[in-house]
């Protein structure tokens, strides 16, 4: 990782660990968001001539024409997120008979939300909201036969590109020289540019990309910290008045059973890194030892795990053994987690005063959209790429070739390990049996230990206003696990790696050719809107809403804090209070439903971070520090020297004929055997529940062969590879 990137992230972490919101004295010059800094301005001799002055010498390149349009130009916008509540205008259900927001303005149903009122004012345009309240795919389908009735429309990247190639959607790339902010953003993020390239011959771009945060970690493991501390910390042996017996062991060791492994980890105080040794010669493998011990109860299991931690880490964690899992210096792995889960489910009497507690669970155990997080987490536990890919299940191997996790036997071997965990009763009962069609609220009911999810939304339960946790109870993001990742190093690399890395999403906004219909005013206004959204000031607006929702100093400048190495605005006190009052602390719901921000373009996580509880910021701070110091690796939004570390583009430029062929492989489609949609199914989830007994699987090799040979996987991968080869050739030619 480059030193500059490390320094930026370190600055972020310092701010986090200092409870960053205390930094109220920093100021942003508001004007810097709408004009270049003086030192970045073009040299005076290269500036375009003002009216009445002599033109620049002929040999100098002429400055690109500005995007000019008439004041009050109307843009008909069929754009929004995915419902009538999350469009540009106030929904009747949200606004009621009128709703007064933190800016002091009363809004009624049908009124533009504050963000889009501000867009009108800044750009001097008039917005006519035509949004039908659909998902991006369905919204585009509604308008595709009547594109003359709209100027800007939501759509999926694939549909906007397909229709762009037919001349229905404007090729934005033709105007990049007139869009300095958007152009600079793409140049700084090569994988973003490649993700939105619709034609590798022309370099066409048919939509403005949407980011729900970018170049940042997305999902994280979360644990009940207080439960780990109760079981593992303190002098002497663990004792309890009552406990349960462990189930018959099924899970077998993943980590070594002998030898030593050195792991680079962050120091407990976060000040730097140090090397920690896992000494299997001294301690053995905890799973092997538990399995060999035969029938044991919860108390015995806890004491075995305590002894193992002391011996394997040579006293490194002292009496605060919980730090192996929940500390900033955590370096737990899959085997240690399974041992901990055994201890958790066997000691509910100590942990929550009941007879049962669930180990691993998903946010909604009967919702496939959430159930898929279980196999995503399996990828982290067992070092499997492609299970949390930005596109299908694709990733790059060390030789630069494109791979599909669904066609790798190693994927199914890892998921069979999850099946073994489930057979021991360490995965929630309702995940294993959803016949009642209900989701148990394990976290809210103090009966769940751990899941893999978004930090901000799930750590909201720590806020006292939620009435979920008692004094001393704590649900927090913890370090990602150590696993053996095949990144090209000999024998694999025992390290922390997360594939959950934010990049371009699959939706965006396109400009209708028939809508603008040769009207330069409309075209330029639409292009200007996109470019403004990627300016520093525009990015603030699209994340925070207008300045009335932001805390300011007496001189009108923003009160700021340090986030990702950049001074970012702090939300106003009234905004914070309103967010909790109207959206129970859920930043995304508040921003989309009330402010009209975060509907598209580049959403900064800076607003969301401020809405995270203290506990949520603590865990996120640990992880950010580890990323900054290089102890957590991740995909890069760049063309990297080792392709294994390169993020897969969110969309590849397959032709219509190729996509038509890909769509015939129905088992691999979004509605096939690997769906992540709510009412659908996923073979990987099914395997966790049923193992190789799931219909058609057989074993790891047979499952991979089934996908490759019977379901069209080989042909699918060949078509995706062809598109990638064209894309990387385009990139190389461009550079």
N, C-alpha and C positions, 0 to 999 in steps of 0.2 A: 504494500500500500504506500502511495506516495506520501512523503513527509508532510506536504501541505494539507493533504486530506486528513492525516492523523492529527495535525495541529488544530484544524477546524473542529474536528469531532471532540478533541480534548477540551477546547474552549466551551463547547456545548455542555460537556459533562461537568466541568467546573461550575457552570451556572446552575445545572440541575442539582448538584449536590449541595449547593448553597441555598436551596429552596428558592429557585431562580426568581420568583416573583417579587423578591425584595428589591430588585434592581430598578427602582422607580425613577432614578435620577437621569438615566440615559435619555438622549433626545435623538429624534430623526428629523432632519430637515425635510418637511413634506415635499418641497419642490424637487428634491432629488429623485422622486419617483416619477416625475414627468419630464425630466430633462437630463441629458448626460452630464456626468461630472466634468468639470473644466478640463482636467488632464486627459479625459477620454475624447474630447471634441476633436473634430477634424482640423488639421492645420488651416490657418486663415487663408493661405494661398489656394487651398483646394476647395474652399467653400463656394457654393453656387453664387452667381452674381445677383445682387439685389436689383430691383427695378431701377433703370436709368444708369446702371453702372456697366462698364465694359464686360463682355463675356470672358470666360476663362479661356486660356490658350487652347487652340484646337487639339494639341497633342494630349491634353489632360482629359481623363475620362469624365464624361458628363454625369452629374449626380442624377440618380433615378427620380422620376417624377413623383411628386407626393400624391397620396390618395386623397384627392379633393372631391367634395360633393356639396350639394346645396344644403343649407341649413334647413332642418326639418324634414330631411329625406325619411320616408317611411320604410321600415323593414318589417315585413310580415314574417313572424318567427314561430315556427312549429317546433319549439324546443323545450325540453324539460328533462327531468330525471326518469321517473317511472310511474307517476300517478298524478292525479289532479292536485294533490296536496303539494307536490314538488315541481311545480311549474314556475313560470315567470310571474304569474298573477296570484293574488290571494284566493284561496279556495273557500267556499261558503262554510265548510265544516270548521276550518281553522279561524276564519275571521268572524263568524257568527254575524251579529248585527253591527259589528264594528269592533276593531281591536286596536288599542293604543300601545305602541311599542316603545322601546327604550329611547328612541329618537324624539319622542313626544308627539309623533304624528299618528293620527287615527286612520286605519286602513279598513276598507270594506271589500267584500267579495267582488272580484273582478279588477281591483286596483293592482297596478304593478307593485311588486315587492320592492323594498328599499334599494336593493342592489341595482335593480333595473331602472328605477327612477334615476339613480345616479348615473347609470350608463347613458341614459337619454340626455342628461344635463351635460355630462362631460363631452360626449361626442356630438351633441347637437343634432340628434336624430329623433325620430318618433317610432316607438315600438308598437306594433299591432300584434297582440298575442293570439296565435292560431293553434296553440298546443291542444291536443285532444286528450292528454293525460295517459298516454300509453308508454310501454317500454320502448326503447330505441328501435328495436326491430319492428314492432307493431306500428309505431308512429310513422316510420318511413313507408311501411306497406300501405298505410291509410292514404298517404299523399302521392305515392309514386305514379299514379295515373292522373294526378291533377297538380303537377309540379308548377304550373303557371300561377297557382294561387298562393304560393309561399316563396319567400326569398331565402330563408335559412331553415334547415330541417334537421331533426335528430335522426340518427341511424346507426346501425352497427358498422364497424369498419369494413366488413366484407361487403355489405350491401352498398354502402356509399362508393366503395371502390369499383364494384361491379357496374353500377350505373354511371359512375364517372367515366369508365372506359367506353360506355355507350354514348357519351356526350351529354348526359343528363345532369351531372354534377360538375361544378367548376373545378378546374385544375389549379389549385392554390399555388403550386410551385412556380407557375408562370409569373407570379407577382411577388415572389419572395424579396426581390431587391427593393420593393416598395414597402416591405414589412420588416423593418430592422429588428424589432424586438423578437418576433417569431423566428426570424432567420438566425439570430444570435443564439436563441435557445436551442435550436436544432443542431447548430454547429458545436455547441458545448456538450450535447448528448447524442453521440452517433447512433446508439441503438434505438433511440427515439426516432431519429430520422429514418432509419431502416424499417422501423415498425410501421411507419405511415406511408412508405413508398409503395404506390399502387401499380407502377409500371417501371420496370428496370431499364427499358429502352429510352423512355422520356424523362424518368425521374418524377413522374406525376404524383401529386398529393391531392386527395379528394376530400379530406376532412381535417378539422382541427382536433388534435388529440385531447383526451381527458385523462387526468391523473388524480387518483384519490390518494394524494401524497406521492412523492417520487424520490427514488434513491434513498430509501429508508426501510427499516424492517417493518413487516406487517403483522403477522401473528406471532404469539409468544406462548411458551408453556406457563401456566399459572398454578400455584399451589397454596394450600392453607398453611401458611408459615407457622402459625401457633401450634398446629398439630405435629409438624416435624420437630419443633422445639420440645414439646411435651415428651415425645418418644426418645429423642436422642441426646438431649443436653443434660448436663449435671454430673456430679461425682457419684461414684458407686454404681450399683446395678439398678436397672429399671425394675420396678415392682408395681403390681396392680392387684386390686381385690378380685377382679374378674377379667376374663379375656376369652377369646374363642380359639379353637384349634385351626391351624392352617389347613387348607385343602391339600389333597394329594398333589405333589409337584408334577407339573407338566413342562413348564418352561425350562430350557437348558441354557448353559452359559453362552453368551455372545462374545464377551471380552475374554482375554487370555486366562488360563488357569495357572500359568507360571511365568516367570520372567519379570521384567520391569518396563514400565512405560512412562516417559517424561511428558508432562502436559504443561504448556505455557498458560498461566492464568493471571488474572488481575489480582493485585494485592488486596487484602481485606479493606484497607483504607482508601483504595482506588488510586493511589499515588503512582503506580507503575505496574510492571509485570514481574513475575517470578516463575521459576520452574518447580512444579510439584510432581513428585514421583508416585505412581501407583505400583506398589511392591507386592506382586503376587507370590513371590517366593516366600515372603515373610507372612503374608496373611491368607494366601489361597484366594480362590474366587468365591465370593459370598454366595452365589447361587449354587455352585457345586457343593459347598459346605452345608447349606441348608437342605439341599436335596438328599445328601448323604445321611443327614441326621435323622431322617425318617419322620414319624409323626411328632410334631412339636406344636406348642401353643404360642399365643401371641407374645407373652412375656419372654419366653425363651428366644423367639425370633428377634425381638428388639435387642436383647443382650448380645446375641450373635452378631447383629449388625453393628452395635456399638464397638464390640471388640475388633471386628473387621476394620472399621474406620480408624481406630487407634493404631492398628498394626500396619495396615496397607499404606497409611499416610504418615507413619512414624511420629504420631502425636501432633501432626501439623495443625489439626483443627481443635486440639485441646478438649475442653469440656463442652465447647460449643460445636458439637459434631453436626448440628443442623446446617452449619455453613457449607458443608459439602454440597447441599442441595439449594439453599436459599441465600447464601452469602454472596458478596461481590467476588469472593475468591472460590466460588463453587466450581467443581469439575466433575460432577456426577455423570454416570453413563447408564446405559439401558439396564445392565445387570443390577447396579446399585438401586435404580429406580424400582425394579421389580421386587427386590428385597424390601425396600421401603413400603411399597404397596401391600406386600404380604403383612407387614407389621401394622399398617393402617387398618386394613379390613379385619384383622384379628384382634384389634383393641378399641372397638367402638365405645365400650363402657368408659374408658379413660378419655376418649376424644370428644364424644358428644353425649355421653350418658344414655345411649340406646343400645340395642342389640345388633344393629347393622350400620354400616357406612359403606358408601360406594367409592371405589378407587378412582379409575379413569371414567369420565363421562363426556358427553358432548352437550353443547348448549341446549339443543332440542333433539332429544334422542329419537324422535319419530320423524324428523325432518331431514331428508337426504341432503339438503343444502348445508346442514350442520354436521350430519353424520360423517361426511367426507373428511372433516377435520381429523378424524381418528387415523385414517391412513396417511394423511399429510404428516401427522406427528410421527407415524411409524417410519417415514422417510428420514426424519431427523434422528430417531433412535438408532437406526441400523444402517445409516450411511447410503441411502438410495436416492439418486437424482431422478428428477422428472415427476415426483409425486406432488410437487407444488410449483409446477412450471407456469410461466406466464402464457403459454400456448399449449393447449391439450396436455400431453405428458412428454413433451419434447425437451431435449437438452443437447448440448454439445459435448462430445467426448474429447479426450486430450489430443487426438489427432485431427480435430476439427470436423469430424463426421457427425451427422445428425443422428440422434438415438431417440427411441420411443420406449419409455419405461414399461409400457404394456407388453412389449416384446422381449423383455429381459427376464430370464429365470430368477435372477437375484431379487427382483421385485416380489415375486410370489413367495420366495423363501422368507423374506422379511415379514410379509403379511402372515405367513404361517406361524411366525414367532408371536405375532399379535393374537392369533387364534389360541396359542398355548397360554398366553396371559389371560385371555378371556375364559378359558376352561378352568382356570384356578379361581374364578370369581372376582378377578381384579378389574374387570370392566363392568360398568353399571348394568344392573338387571334389565333396565328398560332399553338400553342399547341392544342387548342380546335378544330381547323379545318385545316388539312394538305392537303386538296383537291388539292391545287395548286402545291403540291410536292416541295415546296421551304422552306428553312429555313431563317427566318428573322434575320438579324444581329442586334439584339436589343442592345447588349452591345456596339458594334462598332459604331452604329448609334445614341448613346446617347438617346435611347428610351426604355431602360430596367432598372429595379431597382435591381433585386436579382435573383440568382440561386444557385444551390448546385453542386459543382464540385471540380476539383483539383486546389489547390491554385497557384502553380507555373505557369501553362499554362494560367490561366485566369487572373492573375494579371500582366502578361506581357503587357497588354494594358495600364498600368500606365506609361510605359517607353515612354519618349517623342518621341523616334524614331518611334513609332507606329502611331503617329499622330491621336490618338483616343480621348484623354481627354485634356481639356483645363486646364489652371492654376487653381488650387483649386479643381478640380474634382478628385475623388478618389474612386477606387473600391477595396475593401479589405475583407479578411476573417474576420468573426466575430464569437463570442462565440456560441457554440451549445446551443439550447434552454433548458429551464427547462421544464420537463414533469414528469408525475407520472409513474414511472417504477415499475413493480411488481417483485422486486428482492428478495421477501421473507419477507420483513419487513411488519408489520401489516398495512393493508390499502394501501400499496404501498409507494414508496419513491419519494418525489419531489426532483429531482436532475437533473444534467446534465449527460448524458451518450451517448457515441457514439459507434455504432456497426461497424463503418467504420474503421476497424483496420487491418493493413497489416499483412499478414501471407503467407504461401506457396501458390503459384499459381498452376494452374492445368496442366502446361506444364513442361517438364524436358528433360534431355538427358539420354539415356540408352546406354549400351555397347552390341553390337551384338555378340552372342555366335558363330554364323557361321563366322562372320567377323574375330574375333581374332583366332578362330579355333585351339585352343590348343597352340597358339603361345604366350608363356609367355612374350616375349618382348612387343607385342601389348597389351596384357591384362594389364600388369603392367604399361605401359605408359598411358593407358586410365584411370586406377585407380589413377595414380599419378596426372594426369590433374585435376580430380575431387577434390582430396585432396588438391592440391595446390590452387585451386580456393577458398577454405575455410580457407586457411592460412591468417594471417593478411596482408602479402604482396600481396597475390593473390587476396584478396578482394579489395584492393586498385586498382590493375590492372583491375579487372573486372568492376569497377565503373568508374575510372578516365582515363584508358588507361595508356601507359608507362610514365616513369618519365619525358620525354621530354615535356609533357603537364602539368606538375606540377611545381609550384614555389619552388625554392630551395635556400638555403643559400649558402654562399661562400664555406662552407665545404662539400656541396653536400647533406646536410640533408634537409628535407622538411620544408618549412614555413607552419605553421599550425594554426588552430583555434579550439575552443572547440565546439564539436557537440555531443549531447547525452552523455555528460560526458567523451568524448574521444578526444584526440588531433587528428584531421584529416587534411590531406593536403589541401592547398589552390591551386586552379588552377593557371596556369601561365597567365600573362597578355595577351600573344599572343593567348592562348586558349580562354580566355574570348572574345577577339576581334573577333576571328574566329567564335566562336559560334553565335555571333550576325550577323556576315556577311553572314555565310552560312546557318544558321538555324533560324534566327530571334529570337534568345534567347531561343529557345526550346531545352532544355538540352537533352531530350530523343532522339529526332530526330538526333541531332548532334552526340551523343555518339554511337547510333546504326549505322547510315549511314556512318559516317566518321572514328570514332575511332575503331568501332567493339566491344565496351564494352557494358555492360548491356543487353547482348543477352541471358544470363542465369545466374545461380548461385545466389549469394546474392548481390543485388545492394544496395549500401549505398545511403541514401538521401543527404549525405554531399555535393556531387558535385552539385546536383540539387539545394540545398538550396543557394549555392553561385550564382547561375544564376537567382535567384528570385529577383524581383525588391525590392527597399526599402520598398514600400508599402506592397508588398507580405510578406516580412520578418516581418513587424510590426504586421500584423494580425496573422501570424503563431506563432510569439513570444508570443502573448497574450494566444493563445490556448495551446502552449507548457507549459507555466507557469501554467495555470490552471490544466493541466494534472499532472505536477510535484507536485503541491500543493494539489492534490487530489480532486479538485472541478469539474473535469470532469472524470468520471469513464469510463472504457472500458473493453472489453474482455481480458483475460490473455492467453498467450501461455504456460499455465501450467495447471496441474490438481489441481483445486482450491477447497478450503473447501466448498464454496458455488458454486455448479455447474453452477448456473445462470451466473456467471462471467467467465466461461471457454469458450474459443474460440472453435468453432466446427472444427474438423480436415477438411482440404480441400478435402481429399479423405477418404472414409471408405473402409475397405477391404472386400467388397462383393465378393463372388465367381462368376465365370463365369455364373453358372446356375442362381444365384440370379440376376446378372446384366441382363441376358437375360430376366428374368421375369420383372425386373424394366423397361426394354426397351419396354415392351408391353403396358405400361401405357403411351400411346403416348401424351395425353393431358398434362402430367407432364414433358415431355422430353424437351430437349434444343430447339427443333423445334416445340413444342406444344403451349399450351395456356399461358405459362409463360416464353417466350423467352426474352433474352436481346440482341439478334442479330439485326443487322441493318434492314434487310428487313422483319423481322417477327413481331409478335404482342404479346402483354402481357395483360392478363385480368385485372391486377391491373391498368395499364395505361388506358385501356378502361373504367374502372369504374370511374376513375377521370373525364373523359370526359362525360360519359353518365349516371353515377350513376347506381342504381339497374335496370334501364331500359335496361342495356346491356343484351344481349340475355342469358337466362338461369339463371340469378342471383336471382331474387326475392327479398331477403333481406339478412341480414348478416348470419343468421343461415342456410338459404337455400343454400347460396353460399358455405359455409363451408361444408355442407352436400353433395353438388354436387361433390366437389373435393374428399371428403373422400369416398363416397359410389358409385358414378357413374364413376369417373375417376381413381379409383384404389388407392386413397390416403391412405386408411387404410393399404392395403397390402404393398404399397411403404414404409410407415413409419415402418411397422413391419420388413421388410427386412433390412432397414437401422439400426433399433434398434438392430437386431440380430448381424449385423456387429460391431456396437459399443460395444455391450456387450462382444464380443470376443476380441475386441481391448483393452478394459479397463482391462479385465482379463489378457491379455498378459502383459500390462503395470504393473499391480500389481505383477505378477509373476516375471517380470524383476527387480522389485524394492524390 
